[in-house]
Amino acid sequence: MCNKSLVRGFIAEAEKLFGTPPPERATFEVQEVPNALHADWDDLKNHVTIRIPPDWGELHREGQLAHESFHVFSPAKPSEATYLDEGLATLLAKHCRNYLSSDPKYCEALSLTERLITQYPDCVKKLTSGGRRVALVSPSDIVAACHGFPLADANLLVRKFYH
């Protein structure tokens, strides 16, 4: 299956799991670029460019596309991306392709996110209602939507992932 079709399918799965994406859905493209592995969001054009290495095996290609698809579903610039963003992206890859990163930061983000979702299964839908991007969720938003969730854990979830 082609990369673009896979991403469309993963975005549809993200909608089932996490609710409605922002009202102005980002457009996207997939580029195969040596030594590249990330999604870049141009907020002015509302366009995400997913870059993955060429010649990756099917498992890695599809798993990483599932992860990066979350960043089309709820885009963020690197300076905005939080542990919740990356945790949800990692959760989507795990759900769609049983694909997990061995990077400790992604593992921590996934663990925190799974703890939140296990305790409050509809929390992401509540937090993103009205088309709000995940990157804009605050600790107080999490505590208000998820009564009893510890503020300390909410603070960990909204830390900037890239700094």
Beta strands, then each sheet from edge to edge (+ up, - down):
strand 1: 27-32
strand 2: 38-42
strand 3: 47-52
sheet 1: 1+ 3+ 2-
end
